[in-house]
Amino acid sequence: MPQINLSPPATGVILNHAVSVTTSSTQCLGIQRNRLALRFVNPGTVDVYVCPALDANENPLAAVVHGAGTWWILAGSNDTIIDAPGGGAWNCIAASSAVLTIFEYLFFQAN
């Protein structure tokens, strides 16, 4: 996957989310319309799977272990970057309980 260079001055804001992941597909990130990209960090020992909450036709999409439409975030990985403009919600799942850190890069928003 190609890397994208996102520095804080280019994006304005970086949010850090700590997420507990279970064996059921659940929302791990809400809607954020000024999102530029996401960085997933999986510090644990269990692989995690993430996907947008809606498919290309705006139908609900559940995260599935090794399922179509999901990104596989390997245990111990620290640099899975997904270009995610548009800001839709995201779902996650794991084969057993896990933890996930999500860095959310946002466009600068002037008042």
N, C-alpha and C positions, 0 to 999 in steps of 0.2 A: 504494500500500500504506500503511495507517495506521501511523504511528510509535507506538512504545511507549516510555515513559520509564523507563529502568532505571538507577537510580543505585547506586553500590556499597553504601551502607547498606541499600538495599532487598533486594539480592541476596546480600550477604555476600562473595562471591568472584567475581572475573572472571579466567578463564584465557585466555592468548594462545597460539594455535597457528599456527606458520608451516608451510605445506603446499606441497610441489612437486606440481604437477598435470601429468599426462601425457595421452596420447591414448587411454588405456585407462581404463575405469571402475575406480576404486580407492577404498578406504575412506579418507576424509580426517578422520574424527572418530569415535572409539569411543563405546561406551555410557557414559552418565553419568546415572544415575537422578534426580539432584537438579537437572537442567538446567531453567532457566526460559526462556531465549531464546538466540539466536545472532545475531551481527553479522558479516557477511562483508565484507571489504575486499579489493578487487582492484586493487593498485597497478600492475599490469603493463599490457601493450598487447594482451593476448589475452583474449577473453571466456572465462569459466569457467561450468560448469553443475554444480549440486549437487542432490541429492535424498536423501530418507531411504533407508536401506539395505533397508527393508521397505515393501511397499505396505500398503493398508488391510486386506488379508486375510493379512498377515504372510508374503507370498511375497517372495523376493529381488527387489530392484529395482535395476537398473544405471543409472547416470547416462548420458545420451545427449545429444550435441550437438543442440540444438533439439528434444529429445525430450519426449514427454508425461511429466508427473510431475516434471520438473526445473525448478529456478529458474535463471534466466539472470542471472549476475553480470557486469555489463558491465565492460569494461576501464576502469580509472581510477575506478571507483565506490568510495565509502567509507561507504555507509550502508544497505546492504541488511540489514534486520532481519527475522528470522523468529521468531515466537513458537513455541517448540519444547519444550513441557513433555513429560515422559515419558522423555526421555533416550536415544532410540534412536540407533544409529550412522548416519552419513551418508556418501554416496559423491560423488565429483567426477570431472569429465572436462573436457578442453579440445580445441580443434581442433589445437593445437600446444602445446609445453611452456609452462607458465605458473606463476605463483606466486599464493598466496592466503593471506590472514591471516584467522583465525577467532577472534573474541572469544566466549567461552562464559560466559554469565551463570548463576551457580548460586545456588540458595536457600542461605540461611545454615544451617549445620549445627552445632547445639550438641552438645557432648560430654556 
